[in-house]
Amino acid sequence: MYSLNNNLKDLGLEKEVINKLANKNIIIVKNLWGLKREQLKDIGLTNEEINQITIKLQLFGIDLNKKVYDKK
C-alpha cells in the first residue's frame, strides 16, 4: 500500500507540478495531503494540475479529503 511518507515523485506527476510543490517544501505525500484546494491554487497550481494530483492520489487509495482507503 502507498504510504503518506512516500515522495511525491513516486506519484508520477508532471515535473512542473513537482517543482511548484518542491518550491514550497512539499516533497512527501503527507505534506500535500494536509493542503486544501485553495492552498494549492495559492501555490500556483492550476485546476488541471490539482485535478491531476487528486486522481493520482486516488489511484493509490489516498484522498485530499483526508481519507486513506484500505485497498485489501
N, C-alpha and C positions, 0 to 999 in steps of 0.2 A: 504494500500500500504506500502511496505517496505521502510524504511527511511534510508538515508545516515548516520543518527546518531545511528542506531542500532548497538549493539555489534556483533562482528564477530562470536561469539559463536552461535548466532541465525541462522547463515547460514548452520550449520550442517557440517562444515568442520572437517577433521580428527584432532585429538588432537595434533599431531606432527606439523601440519601446523599452528594451532592456537598458539602453543608455539613459533615457529620460528617468527611469526609475533609479538607476545606479547613481545618477547625479544628486539624488535626494537620499542617498544611503539606504535604498530599499533593494536589498540583494537576496533576501530569502523570502519564501512564501509567507511566513508568519508576519513579516513587515508589511507586505501587501495586503494580507488578509484583514488587517486591522483598519484599513482605509475605506472611506465611503466614496461613492461615485463622484461627489462634488470635490473631494480632496484630490482624486485622480485627475479631474479636469484642471484643478489649480496647479498641478504638477506640469500640465501642458499636454496631457494625453487627449486625443480626440475621442469622440463617441465610438468610432470604429475600433480604435485601439483598446478602449475599455471593454467593448463587446468581445474582442479577441481574447483579452485576459480572462473575462468571465467564462467563455467557452472552454479555454484551455484548462482552467481550474476545475470546471465541472467534469471534464474528461478524466481528471484524476480524483474525482469524488470530493472536491473542495468547493465551497460556495462562498462568494463575497459577503453573503448574508450571515456569516459566522457559523455555518453548519459544516460539519465534516461527515460525509456519508461513509458508512461501513460497507465496503464492497466485498462481501463474502460470497 
